[in-house]
Amino acid sequence: MNTRIISALIAPVAIPVIASIASAQTQAPQPSTPPTSVTSPAVPAPATTAASPNEAEMMKQMMELAKLNDNHKLLADLAGSWSTSVKMMEPGKEPTVSKGSVTYKSIMNGRYVIGDHIGSMKMPGADGKMKDFTFKGMSTDGYDNVKQKFTSSWMDNMGTGIMTMEGTYDPATKTFTYTGEMEMVPGMKTPVRSVVKVTDKNHRTFEWYENRGGQDMKTLEINYTRKK
């Protein structure tokens, strides 16, 4: 979408996960990063010798790090079809509202969740007149046991890049917080942040913030409702 990052949710998730997403305003200090809900199991460093690492110990460590944990279960709970209500905001303009949907699917035995996002919006055509535009995006979300971070990627039909973000989960507030950077044109990099709050198993919200001139500006909000 454009206040554009409809690049980033929606991821999560995400997202949430979504496939992720758009642009705009209001000062707010960036919060400190909350802890993840469950850390990867402690894995001892492989034994080494002066000559080379112990291959057996390295393999054992790799096998431990390949195991699933409760962080992967948090993402797998996304699986299913959702309706979305999207609000995009730009400074000095009235927010625009549109509808869409996303289908999440757990893959690779629960290691990742992929999302197919679709929506409609108004975009200026070659003649400058506003026309209906079908927005499509794809997200991939996972939990990296090595980094002990949630990870999210996003791509859509409004660009050619793949955006990546890393984040954490706060179990007290049931909130995912991802941070990253987007580069809309060469050399212009903007710090971005997405916040995904799990209201309950059938509802969640996504908020997108861009750092503009040192100020955190909220440019996108998406409400998700699981389809029955």
N, C-alpha and C positions, 0 to 999 in steps of 0.2 A: 504494500500500500504506500502511499507516499506522503506524507510526513512519514517515509518509506520504510522503513524497516518493518514494514510488515515483515521485514526481515528480522526476525528473531522470535517470536513464539512460535510464538504462540506457543516455545519453547519454547519445551520444554521443553517445556517442559518443557521448548519447549518448548522449552520447552521448551508447556506447557508450556516445552515443552514447549508453538506452535509453532510454530512455525512462524514465525517471528517477523519485524514488522514496520513501523512508520515514524513520524516526527513532531515536536513543539515546545511548551513553556512553564515557568514558575521556579523561583529559587528554592532550593532545599539541599542542605548538606548531605553528602553521600554517607549512608550509614556504614558502620563497621561491619565487616563480613561475619555473619553468624556461623556457628559450628555446624558441621554435618551431623545428621542424626545418628549414623552408625559409621564408625571408621572401619577401614579394612582390617582384617586380622593382622596382628603383629607378626611380621615375617623377619626372622633374623637374617642379617647379611651373610652371604655365602662365604664359607671359609676360603682363604686364599693362601697361596705360598708366594715366595719371592719371585717365582717363575711365572705362574699362571693361576687363575681361579680354579677352584675345585668344581669340576663340571657337574658332579652329582649333586652338590649343594645348590648350585645355580639352578639346576632343573627342578629340584624340590621347591625352591623359592618361587620359581615361575609357575609351578602347578598350584601353589597356595594362592598366588595372586590372580589366578584365572578363575577362582571360585566365586560364585554369586553370594550376595549378602542382602541384608534388609534394604540397602540403598537401591539395589536393582528392583526389589519388590515395589518400592515406592513409585518407580517409573512404570512398571508393568501394570499397575492399577489404572493407568491412563487408557488402556486398551478399550476400544469401542468407538462409537460414533457420537459426535457432539455437535450441537447447534451453537453458533457464535453470534454475538451482538458486538459490533466493532464501532468504537468512537475514536476519530482522529482529530487532533488538535493542532492548530498553528497560531502563532502570535497575531493578535489583532483580527482573528477570524472566528466565526461561529463554528463549533465542532461539527463535523460531518458524521453521520451515523449510517451504517450499512449492516447487512446480514451475511452470514456465511456458514460454513460447516467444516469439520475436520474429522478424519477417521484415523485413529491410532492403532498400530499393530505391533505386538511384541515379537521380536525376532531373535534368532540365535540362542534359543533356550532361555530367553528372558534377559539377555545381556544388553539389548538395546530396544528402543521403541522408535518406530518411524511414523511420521504423520503426513497425511496428504491433506492439504488445506485448499479451500476454494471459497471465493467470495466475489461480490460485484461492487463496482465503485464508478464514480464519474471521473473521467480524465479528459483533458483538452486534446482534440484531434489536430490533424495537420492544418485545418482551417481555423483553429483557435476556439472552436465551439466545443462545449462539453458533450462527451459521448459515454455510453455505457462501456465499461471495461471489465472483463472477467479476470480476476486475480487468481493465480495458482502458486502454491508454495509447497516445499517439502522440508520437513525437519527430521533430525536424528538426535536422540538423546540417550545418554548412558551415564554410567558411573565408573570412573577410572580408579581401580584399586591401587595403582602405582602412585598416581598423583594425589589420591584421596580427595578427588573433586568430581562434581557432576560436570558433564560436558554436553555441549549442544552445538549443532550446526544447522545452518539455514540457507536455502536457495529458493529463488522464485523467478517468475517470468517478467520481472521488471529490471533485471540486471543479468550479469554474467559471472558474478563472484559467488564465493561460498563463505559465509560469515561463521566464525566459531567463537564460542564463549565458554567460560568456566564458572562454576558456582558451588554453592553450599545449600544445606537445608537446615532450617531451625525447627526442631520438633515441637517446641513450646508454642509457636505461632503457626505451625504447618505452612511454612513459607520457604520457597526456593528463591535465592537471589543469585543472578548471573551477571558477570561483568565482561566487557570485551571492548572492541574498537571497530568502528566502521569507516570505510574510505570511499565516499561517494564519487569523488573525482581525485585524480592523482595528487598526492601530497597533502590532501585535506583529511586528516584523521580525527575522528570524533569519539571520545570515550562514551560508552553507552552502558546502560544497566537495565535489566529486566527483573521484575518481581512477580512471582507466581504464588498466589495464596490459595490453598486448598480449603474451601468452605466446608464441603462434605464430599462423599463419594460421587455425587452427581453434579456438583457445582464447583467452579474455580474461577479466579479472576487473574488477568495478566495486565501488567502495567509496564510501559516502556518509557525510559528517561534518556535524554541526550544532554551531554554537558556542553553548553553553549556559552562561551566567554566566562567560564568558571561557575556557571549556574546550572543546576540540574533542572531540566525542563521536561515535564511529562507531555509526550506527544501522542501517546496511544493507550487505549484501554480496551480490553476484550473480556467479555463475560461468557463463560462456557456453561452450557447445560447439557448433560448427557441425554441422548435420545433414548426413548423407551421402546 
